[in-house]
Amino acid sequence: MTAADGYALPLALRSARYVPRQAPGRREPLRVTASAFRARGLEVPEDRARWNVYQLSERQGFPWSPQIDYHVHRRGAELLGRSEFLCIDLDQHLTVDGSVWLDGLRWLTDTGMATGNLLDITTFVTVRTPGNPDRGHGRGWHLWCRADPDYPVRTGPLARCAAVEIKSRCTAPGSPGYEVRHAPSELPAIPRWIAELAGRPRPLAVVHGGTGRVGAWGRRRLETAISRLLEAGRGHRNHRLYLAALSAGEIGSDYDASVTTLMDVVARIGLIADDGEARCFATIRSGYDAGAANRQAVARG
């Protein structure tokens, strides 16, 4: 299905940003040459693996255009929803013999009906996805909607069903294998009952041995460090990540909650895509351990 004007991307999603991909079925961003960075007045990355359109757009993606649309249709792209769009990713989990043992769409439909809510997929930009049998995933669905600014949700798999995941970035509709089935002119906000299933963004867990006043101060300090990490420019993000982890360790924030929160943040700003998950985790662990050691030293006097 194409849009009424003949383009691959539905009109309701064209205000999003896009990262063209290198080839159909691959998540690798389109590669570019060093001259593309120079033409935009940007420093050429030393690592040639970062010579791609994601880095060229300074991790912001590109706005829709007929040229972007053509690339989506031929090779595919990633849609960056940021704070505006959300994708409800409904997978099928397969058994070893290829039969379905968990269907995200069926689970979400049944859960909605049990609470008096009807899941009408025709109200969303509805996309049929190809699945990946090699990874135990059958064909699924992407339901695109608007984020509700009055009710932010936690992204990631639902705690009650791993086959249902809320994403803020995902394969763009109209990419090879991602067939648009319904495309309303206006997107609905994420239904409140689905938002409640996802839950609010994970709060920071601060552990302390003193009064509530100390905990509130520690939470403000960590939130400030995370805000600075979110605002960090190229060349400063890894250091800001270390400082945020250091703050978490010094105030006594729960280690597992701190790691999860900071990994969510670095995924959002693209640091995982740039440096890899292992390096980001190592930075967090190093910073947290240093902060915890500082806290213990102060306690010993």
Buried (B, 14 or more C-beta within 10 A) or exposed (E): BBBEEEBBBBBBBBEBBBBBBBEEEEEEBBBBEEEBBEEEEBEBBEEEEBBBBBBBBEBEBBEBEEEBBEBBBBBBBBBBBBEBBBBBBBBBBBEEEEEEEBBBBEBBBEBBEEEEBEBEBEBBBBBBBBBBEEEBBBBBBBBBBBBBEEEEBBBBBBEEBBBBBBBBBBBBBBBBBBBBBBBBEEBBBBBEBBBEBBBEEEEBBBEBEEEEEBBEBBBEBBEEBBEBBBEBEEEEBBEBBBBBBBBBBBBBBBBEBBBBBBBBBBBBBBBBBBBEEEBBBEBBBBBBBBBBEEBEEEEEE
